[in-house]
Amino acid sequence: MINKNKMPIAIGVAFVWFTTQFGGGFASGAQLYVYFVKFGIWTLLTPILAQAFGAFFQWYGLRYAKRHDTYDYRSFTDRFYGDFGEKARPIFSNLYELVYLFTICLAPSVAFATGGATLHALTGIPYLLCTVIIGLIIFVLTIFGTNLVRAAASTVSVIIIAGLLLVYIPNIIAQWGTITANIGEIAATPAPAGPALWKCFLYAAFQIASIGLLMQHAEPFKDEGEAKKSMIYGFIVNAVIVFMCTIGLIAVIHNPELKTAQVPTLLMVTTGVGASVLTPIISILIVLGSVSTAVNMIAGVIARFVNSMSKKDASAEESKQKLKKRTVIIAVLFTLLTFAIAQFGLIPLVSTGYGYLGYLTIVVVVIPFVIHMIMTKSGKIDKEFKKN
């Protein structure tokens, strides 16, 4: 398995950003279709703009975390929002908790829907039954295999990336004539900039909803310069992969099935080259990524609530005795909750669910960050670091 600890720190943090963005939902192509591909010629620009937006805000947060030694999301938000005044600190820190909780509810639901839609497309089994199968796998792994999934997370992510390259590059090469012809057609078709740029902004916003969780990775930085370096590396890698996948989906942009396809990547593969080989490969990888994402998210919820409950116990022994029971109960409840949400379907969850998350993040993260940048630049806060 891949050990991120052996990587240069800046590259390791870039890799964390990469693996955060490129899960099963991205591999399915649903996010690309909803937020980029639908908007004409702007498709060639907005995915890259979104990565630049994410890199900039994450750089600012990582630099701040290194300056002030705030390496968990609560200490980061308490210090960061506290710069606006003591009254702002609890309000915005708790609002960020809300964003965090929304994220850990939505992400497993999208993972359920991604895995279910992919399994349905691959086997023809009804979508509901597919999500039940995915749910059972997620539940069992959450109870018995969390450590294994976490240990394999980086390896799974690299396998997904390799799968994307394996699927997209041959299809781009084989369908280059169709892709260039489609680009010519969409370039000749009027496409208002407003909707495209707004969707790009919304995508970038919900991607930084977990920005507070990234701050832990600033601790091993030697200095603030590594925050900038890590985000430059991250921008390059993310922008290249996003652009490659967007170009690949342009091959089927005029396919009438694209509007109703739950897994656009599968549509591209089945209408492209090597479908008999590549379809099962990418399907397995999407399901693998979805399950891994959901298990990690649900495990995080379990740890959060179990730890909270344990604080009320009379002794450590009592907490130990109740650990398994509490773990199972929370896992059942949260798995059922996200399973129910997944029944809305992959595209609605990606479009509406992530859209609402984007709105929340704009209010809680984007606007305060911009105000903080302006106030820092003017010397009203962070005065000791103004020259840096």
HUURKA-V60613 format. One line per field, one symbol per residue. phi: phi as a letter, one per 40 degrees, with the letter a starting at -180 (. if undefined). burial: 1 if it has 16 or more other C-alpha atoms within 10 Angstrom, else 0. Layout:
phi=???
burial=???
This chain:
phi=.cbccccddccccdccddccccbcccdcgcccccbbccbgccdcbcccdcccdccccccccccccccbfbbbcccccccccccchcccdcccccccdcdcccccccdccccdccccccccccbgcdddcccccccccccccccbbcccccccdcccccccccccccccccccccbdcccccccccccccdbdcdccccccccccccccdcdcccccccdcdcacdcccccccdccdccccccccccdccccbcccccccbccbddcccccbbbgdccccccccccccccccccccccccccdccccccccccccacccccccdcccdccccccccccccccccchccccccccccccccdcdccbcccccccccccccgcbfccbdcc
burial=0000000011111111111001111111111111111111111101111111111011111111110011111111111111110000100110111011011111111111111111111000001101101110011011100100110111111101101100110111001100100110010000000001101111111111111101111110100101111111111011101111111111111000010011111111100110100111111111111111111111101100010001000000001000000111011001110110111011111110111111111101110110010011000011000000
